[in-house]
Structure formats: C-alpha cells, structure tokens
Amino acid sequence: MELYLPIAELPMNVFMLLGMGAAVGFLSGMFGVGGGFLLTPLLIFSGIPPAVAVATVSSQIVASSTSGALSYFRKRAVDVKLGGFLLVSGVIGSYLGVKAFTRLRELGQLDLVIAICYVTFLSTIGGLMLTEALRAIAAQRSGRPLPVKRPGGRTWMQRLPLKVRFSRSKLTISAIPVVLLGIAIGFLGALLGIGGGFIMVPALIYLLKVPTGIVIGTTLMQTLGSMAFATVAQAATNQTVDVVLGLCLMIGGVVGAQFGAEVGQKLRGETLRALLGLLVLSVGIRFAVDLVLTPADVYSISFMSGEQL
C-alpha cells in the first residue's frame, strides 16, 4: 500500500514506514535510548532526502520524549532548575543548528556534512561502547572483577565563576559548562536529527556529577524543549518536516517500544551495551561506505537560488 509523502515528494510503502518506526521503537525500548541517531540514518538509507529525514525525526523525538518526561515529572525525578538551564541553552543551540542547516542546504553541502558527522559520532561512540562491553563480558567469564573507573575530581570546574545551586541534584556548580553542554546538544539535535540523550546522560553523570536518578528525566525535559523548537523552526524556515512521515513513524515507534522494553529487561547489561555498540558501529560503517562508493548517478542537475538560465 503506497503512501505519498508530500514534503519528501516520493511514494513509500506505509507498512515499511510503520515497520521502520516499530523497529527503532523496539531498539529504543530495549536499549533505553531515544533512537533518533538510528532512525535518521535508516530513513536516509531508504531514499528519504537527508534534509527531510533530519527535520521529521525531530518531530518524532518530541512525541516520544513527551510521555517519558511527564512520567519522570510525576515521579519527581526531574531537576527543573537544571533542566531549565539546559532547555534555554538547548533552544539557543537549536536556533544555531537550524541556521547552519539552512546555510549548508543553500550551499549544497548538507548531505555531505550530515554523512561525515554520523560517520564520526557513530563510529567513535559505537567503538567505545563495544570495547567496554566486551571487556566487561571477558572479565565476567574469567571470574576476575573489572576495575571500577571512578570519575575524576572537579577541580577545574570548581574554579569556574557564575556558581549556581541546583537543590534537587544537591549540586553547586558553574553555569558555564551547563549552558555550553545545552547549546552543543541543541545544535547537534537540529543539524543531525538526534535527541542527544546518548551524549547528554553520560556528560551529566561524569562531568557535572548529577545523581543518576535525576539524569534521565532532566535530559528528557531538555530534549523535549529544544527539539520542539527545532521542529517548528525547520518547518517555518526550511519546510522540511513531513507530517505524514512523522505520524507513521510515531505510530510504529509507540508499538515497538512496548515489546523492546520487555526484551531489554531479560538481557544482561553487558550484553545490551555490546549489542547497542555493534549496532551503532554498523550504522557508522554504512555511512562511511556510502561516502566512498561511486554513486549510480555520477552527475546531477540542480538550480541555485538567484541564478537565471
């Protein structure tokens, strides 16, 4: 059953779209990640223009983050003040990301930049996750305990000015690293179509020393606000948000996440990290292969704005 996507300007099988949403939702539920860094590449590999894939996945991330954020709010597992700093700075980063997105699109370099960024991020993060998980599995099988790496001190952070007290997290830290982290995640989210949770969560835990029980809910609050702004900005500035595509992905994702959560609870933590690392690394390698392969159409014709033929 073919469904025409008005913004992507191509027909797609509706069951394939639902299946993609369900598959990424399943992986999100199983691994506890947002899935944007997997869904965006999957759409691009399926023929969706990168600009449309990035902007539309932003809307899907907003939908998936809303229910999670509300759940953590009810459990009082959100540092609202810290989340507010991250949200405002994330909106600023999203604004800069949309501006960069628009400029790169005008220059005709958007697809290349997106591919290079995904190769760099996914290959690095996937490789580190896989290595760490395999070390943990090997140590467990040999019966020797794996040395625990404790986060280093915060001396350099303690010397930074503009200290702010975050009562819920029981922290007094400089606002500078908080704001810079929010801007960076917002920028990457708007430019690449990722929620940034897989970067934000470890950064809050190991860099800012935020209690683990507060981290996920606070991250979801930042993701919801910054990606909502990015979605509206992409729709208004670049007209690249495909509502039909986003709706199909949301429906499939909600269903898939329920099954993924059940499977994830039955697997060991080391196994989950190894599988996720392998998956992320594979997507990064696929992007790298696409960058070096000769395309089927060596030449393409495009019209630059402001030029007359």
Backbone torsions as a table, in degrees:
resi	resn	phi	psi	omega
1	MET	NA	111.3	-176.5
2	GLU	-82.4	140.0	177.7
3	LEU	-129.0	125.4	-177.6
4	TYR	-84.1	129.2	178.6
5	LEU	-97.4	110.1	-170.3
6	PRO	-64.7	-35.0	-178.2
7	ILE	-85.6	-40.3	176.2
8	ALA	-70.9	-20.6	177.5
9	GLU	59.1	46.9	174.4
10	LEU	-157.9	152.6	177.2
11	PRO	-84.9	142.8	178.0
12	MET	-136.7	149.4	176.9
13	ASN	-70.0	124.1	-174.5
14	VAL	-63.7	-33.4	179.7
15	PHE	-71.2	-30.7	176.5
16	MET	-68.6	-39.3	178.2
17	LEU	-65.5	-45.1	177.2
18	LEU	-61.8	-38.5	179.5
19	GLY	-65.5	-40.9	177.7
20	MET	-63.1	-45.0	178.2
21	GLY	-61.3	-42.3	-179.7
22	ALA	-66.4	-39.9	-179.0
23	ALA	-64.3	-45.9	179.3
24	VAL	-70.0	-36.6	175.5
25	GLY	-62.1	-40.1	177.3
26	PHE	-60.8	-46.7	179.7
27	LEU	-65.8	-37.3	178.6
28	SER	-64.0	-44.2	178.9
29	GLY	-66.7	-35.3	-177.0
30	MET	-75.6	-40.5	-175.0
31	PHE	-99.1	-11.5	-179.3
32	GLY	73.3	33.4	178.3
33	VAL	-119.3	163.9	-177.9
34	GLY	-68.1	-37.1	176.7
35	GLY	93.6	-6.7	-179.9
36	GLY	-61.7	-36.7	-179.1
37	PHE	-72.3	-10.6	173.8
38	LEU	-101.3	-38.4	-175.9
39	LEU	-70.0	-41.1	179.9
40	THR	-60.3	-50.3	176.6
41	PRO	-60.2	-38.7	-179.3
42	LEU	-61.5	-41.4	177.7
43	LEU	-65.5	-41.8	179.7
44	ILE	-63.3	-43.1	178.6
45	PHE	-64.5	-23.9	-179.0
46	SER	-85.9	-1.7	177.2
47	GLY	106.0	-2.7	177.1
48	ILE	-71.5	132.4	177.3
49	PRO	-55.0	136.2	-178.0
50	PRO	-52.4	-39.6	-179.4
51	ALA	-61.2	-41.7	-180.0
52	VAL	-71.8	-39.8	-179.7
53	ALA	-61.1	-47.2	-178.5
54	VAL	-61.8	-49.3	-175.8
55	ALA	-68.2	-38.6	-177.0
56	THR	-72.6	-37.3	177.9
57	VAL	-64.2	-29.5	175.8
58	SER	-58.3	-42.6	179.3
59	SER	-67.4	-35.9	178.4
60	GLN	-67.0	-36.1	178.7
61	ILE	-65.8	-38.7	177.9
62	VAL	-59.5	-45.4	-178.9
63	ALA	-64.0	-44.7	-177.6
64	SER	-71.7	-29.4	-179.4
65	SER	-76.7	-26.5	-174.9
66	THR	-61.5	-50.8	-177.8
67	SER	-64.3	-39.4	179.2
68	GLY	-65.6	-42.6	-179.8
69	ALA	-63.6	-42.4	179.5
70	LEU	-63.3	-39.2	179.4
71	SER	-62.4	-44.1	-179.6
72	TYR	-70.8	-31.9	175.6
73	PHE	-62.4	-43.0	179.7
74	ARG	-63.8	-32.0	179.7
75	LYS	-84.8	0.2	-177.5
76	ARG	57.3	38.5	-179.2
77	ALA	-109.4	35.5	179.6
78	VAL	-130.6	130.3	171.7
79	ASP	-87.4	97.3	-173.1
80	VAL	-63.3	-38.7	-179.5
81	LYS	-66.6	-46.9	177.0
82	LEU	-63.2	-43.3	178.0
83	GLY	-61.6	-35.1	178.3
84	GLY	-64.8	-43.4	176.6
85	PHE	-60.8	-45.9	-178.9
86	LEU	-66.7	-36.5	-178.4
87	LEU	-67.3	-48.4	-178.9
88	VAL	-63.2	-44.9	178.6
89	SER	-68.5	-32.0	176.9
90	GLY	-65.9	-37.1	176.6
91	VAL	-64.1	-40.3	176.8
92	ILE	-62.2	-43.8	178.1
93	GLY	-63.9	-38.8	178.1
94	SER	-63.4	-40.1	177.6
95	TYR	-60.7	-45.5	178.5
96	LEU	-65.4	-37.4	178.8
97	GLY	-64.9	-40.9	177.9
98	VAL	-65.7	-39.2	177.4
99	LYS	-62.2	-44.9	178.0
100	ALA	-64.3	-41.1	177.6
101	PHE	-56.9	-48.4	-178.6
102	THR	-63.5	-43.9	-178.6
103	ARG	-66.2	-43.7	179.0
104	LEU	-63.7	-35.8	177.8
105	ARG	-66.0	-40.1	178.1
106	GLU	-63.9	-35.3	-179.6
107	LEU	-81.6	-8.5	-178.9
108	GLY	77.1	18.6	-177.2
109	GLN	-111.2	5.9	-174.6
110	LEU	-61.6	-48.0	-177.6
111	ASP	-59.2	-42.5	-178.9
112	LEU	-65.7	-44.6	-179.0
113	VAL	-64.1	-42.7	178.1
114	ILE	-60.0	-45.2	-179.0
115	ALA	-63.7	-44.8	-179.5
116	ILE	-63.8	-42.9	179.0
117	CYS	-61.8	-42.1	179.9
118	TYR	-68.1	-39.1	176.9
119	VAL	-59.7	-46.7	-177.3
120	THR	-65.0	-52.6	-175.7
121	PHE	-66.8	-51.3	-173.7
122	LEU	-68.6	-39.1	179.7
123	SER	-65.7	-42.1	-179.4
124	THR	-67.9	-51.7	-177.4
125	ILE	-66.3	-43.9	179.3
126	GLY	-62.0	-42.6	179.6
127	GLY	-63.6	-43.4	179.5
128	LEU	-65.0	-43.1	179.9
129	MET	-63.7	-43.9	-178.6
130	LEU	-65.2	-43.1	179.9
131	THR	-61.8	-46.8	-179.4
132	GLU	-62.9	-40.9	-178.8
133	ALA	-68.3	-41.4	179.6
134	LEU	-65.4	-37.0	176.1
135	ARG	-63.0	-41.6	-179.8
136	ALA	-65.8	-41.9	179.3
137	ILE	-64.8	-43.5	-180.0
138	ALA	-63.4	-41.1	179.7
139	ALA	-65.7	-37.6	-179.5
140	GLN	-66.8	-41.3	-179.3
141	ARG	-70.1	-31.7	-179.4
142	SER	-82.3	-10.7	177.7
143	GLY	84.3	4.1	178.1
144	ARG	-99.4	139.2	-179.6
145	PRO	-70.1	142.9	177.9
146	LEU	-81.7	129.4	179.3
147	PRO	-57.3	133.9	-179.5
148	VAL	-85.3	124.5	177.9
149	LYS	-90.6	114.3	179.8
150	ARG	-92.2	138.5	178.8
151	PRO	-57.5	143.0	-178.1
152	GLY	-71.2	175.9	-178.4
153	GLY	-70.6	170.9	-177.9
154	ARG	-110.8	31.2	-173.9
155	THR	-56.1	-47.7	-177.8
156	TRP	-65.5	-33.3	179.0
157	MET	-73.5	-32.1	-179.7
158	GLN	-68.3	-22.1	180.0
159	ARG	-86.0	-7.8	-178.9
160	LEU	-76.1	146.8	-179.7
161	PRO	-80.4	-171.8	176.9
162	LEU	58.6	52.4	179.6
163	LYS	-69.0	141.0	178.9
164	VAL	-133.1	139.3	178.2
165	ARG	-94.2	121.2	175.8
166	PHE	-107.4	96.0	-170.7
167	SER	-62.2	-43.0	-176.4
168	ARG	-61.8	-37.4	179.4
169	SER	-90.8	-4.1	-179.3
170	LYS	57.0	46.7	-178.0
171	LEU	-129.6	147.0	168.6
172	THR	-127.6	104.0	-175.3
173	ILE	-136.0	166.2	177.5
174	SER	-69.5	143.6	178.5
175	ALA	-75.6	-14.4	-174.7
176	ILE	-62.1	-54.6	179.5
177	PRO	-64.2	-31.0	178.4
178	VAL	-63.5	-47.9	-178.7
179	VAL	-66.5	-42.9	-179.5
180	LEU	-63.9	-39.0	177.9
181	LEU	-64.1	-44.4	178.8
182	GLY	-61.7	-43.1	179.3
183	ILE	-62.9	-44.1	-178.4
184	ALA	-62.4	-45.6	-179.2
185	ILE	-67.2	-40.6	177.5
186	GLY	-62.7	-40.9	179.7
187	PHE	-62.9	-48.6	-179.8
188	LEU	-64.7	-37.4	179.9
189	GLY	-61.9	-44.7	-179.2
190	ALA	-71.2	-36.3	-176.3
191	LEU	-79.1	-34.8	-172.8
192	LEU	-114.5	-7.5	-179.5
193	GLY	73.0	41.2	178.3
194	ILE	-124.7	146.2	178.2
195	GLY	-73.0	-28.7	177.7
196	GLY	86.3	5.6	-179.2
197	GLY	-61.4	-34.1	-177.9
198	PHE	-72.1	-11.7	172.6
199	ILE	-101.7	-43.0	-175.4
200	MET	-64.1	-44.5	-175.2
201	VAL	-60.3	-54.0	178.3
202	PRO	-64.3	-31.6	179.3
203	ALA	-65.4	-42.5	178.8
204	LEU	-66.1	-37.7	-177.1
205	ILE	-73.6	-50.7	-171.0
206	TYR	-92.1	-27.3	-179.2
207	LEU	-91.9	-49.0	-177.0
208	LEU	-96.3	-8.5	178.6
209	LYS	62.5	36.3	176.9
210	VAL	-74.4	136.0	179.0
211	PRO	-55.5	138.7	-175.2
212	THR	-57.9	-37.3	-177.8
213	GLY	-65.6	-18.7	-178.3
214	ILE	-97.9	-20.7	-168.1
215	VAL	-62.1	-50.8	-172.3
216	ILE	-63.7	-47.5	-179.7
217	GLY	-62.4	-40.8	179.1
218	THR	-66.4	-39.1	177.3
219	THR	-63.3	-41.8	179.5
220	LEU	-63.9	-36.3	177.4
221	MET	-62.1	-45.0	178.9
222	GLN	-66.0	-42.5	-179.3
223	THR	-62.2	-44.8	-179.4
224	LEU	-58.9	-48.6	-177.2
225	GLY	-68.0	-48.0	-175.9
226	SER	-69.7	-38.4	-179.3
227	MET	-75.8	-29.1	174.1
228	ALA	-63.9	-44.1	176.7
229	PHE	-62.4	-44.3	-178.9
230	ALA	-61.3	-39.5	-179.8
231	THR	-63.4	-47.3	179.8
232	VAL	-63.8	-42.5	-179.1
233	ALA	-66.0	-40.3	178.3
234	GLN	-64.9	-40.8	-179.8
235	ALA	-66.2	-40.2	-177.5
236	ALA	-77.5	-38.0	-174.1
237	THR	-88.6	-46.1	-172.7
238	ASN	-111.2	-8.9	-178.8
239	GLN	50.5	48.4	-176.6
240	THR	-116.6	7.8	178.4
241	VAL	-90.4	113.9	179.6
242	ASP	-94.3	105.0	-175.4
243	VAL	-63.8	-40.1	-179.3
244	VAL	-62.4	-46.3	178.5
245	LEU	-63.1	-45.5	-179.4
246	GLY	-61.0	-39.0	-179.5
247	LEU	-65.0	-42.9	178.5
248	CYS	-62.3	-42.1	-179.8
249	LEU	-66.3	-38.1	179.3
250	MET	-64.2	-45.6	-178.8
251	ILE	-61.3	-48.7	179.6
252	GLY	-63.5	-39.1	-178.0
253	GLY	-65.4	-39.8	179.8
254	VAL	-62.1	-42.6	-179.5
255	VAL	-68.2	-47.8	-177.2
256	GLY	-64.0	-34.9	-177.8
257	ALA	-62.9	-34.0	-179.4
258	GLN	-63.8	-43.8	179.8
259	PHE	-71.1	-38.3	-179.8
260	GLY	-62.7	-38.5	180.0
261	ALA	-63.0	-38.0	179.7
262	GLU	-66.9	-42.1	179.9
263	VAL	-67.3	-42.0	-177.6
264	GLY	-60.5	-32.2	-179.1
265	GLN	-71.0	-16.3	-177.6
266	LYS	-95.4	-8.8	-177.9
267	LEU	-103.0	151.5	178.8
268	ARG	-72.4	153.9	-178.4
269	GLY	-58.9	-41.8	-179.2
270	GLU	-65.6	-38.5	179.0
271	THR	-65.7	-42.0	178.5
272	LEU	-61.0	-44.9	-178.9
273	ARG	-65.6	-38.1	179.6
274	ALA	-65.8	-43.9	179.9
275	LEU	-65.0	-43.0	179.3
276	LEU	-65.3	-42.8	178.0
277	GLY	-60.5	-42.2	178.8
278	LEU	-64.5	-40.5	179.5
279	LEU	-65.0	-47.6	-179.8
280	VAL	-62.8	-43.1	179.2
281	LEU	-62.6	-39.3	179.9
282	SER	-63.4	-41.8	178.7
283	VAL	-64.8	-40.6	177.6
284	GLY	-62.2	-41.4	178.7
285	ILE	-65.2	-39.0	178.6
286	ARG	-61.2	-42.4	177.0
287	PHE	-62.3	-42.0	-179.3
288	ALA	-63.2	-40.7	178.3
289	VAL	-63.0	-42.5	179.4
290	ASP	-63.5	-28.7	-179.5
291	LEU	-71.2	-31.0	-174.9
292	VAL	-100.1	-16.9	178.8
293	LEU	-73.4	145.9	175.5
294	THR	-73.7	125.3	-179.2
295	PRO	-67.2	158.4	179.1
296	ALA	-62.3	-40.7	177.0
297	ASP	-104.1	104.4	-175.8
298	VAL	-68.7	-34.0	-179.0
299	TYR	-115.9	148.1	175.3
300	SER	-139.0	153.8	-179.9
301	ILE	-114.0	128.7	178.1
302	SER	-139.9	156.6	-179.5
303	PHE	-107.1	125.3	179.2
304	MET	-87.7	140.4	-179.7
305	SER	-65.7	140.3	177.7
306	GLY	90.1	-4.9	179.7
307	GLU	-104.3	147.6	177.8
308	GLN	-121.1	138.2	179.5
309	LEU	-95.1	NA	NA
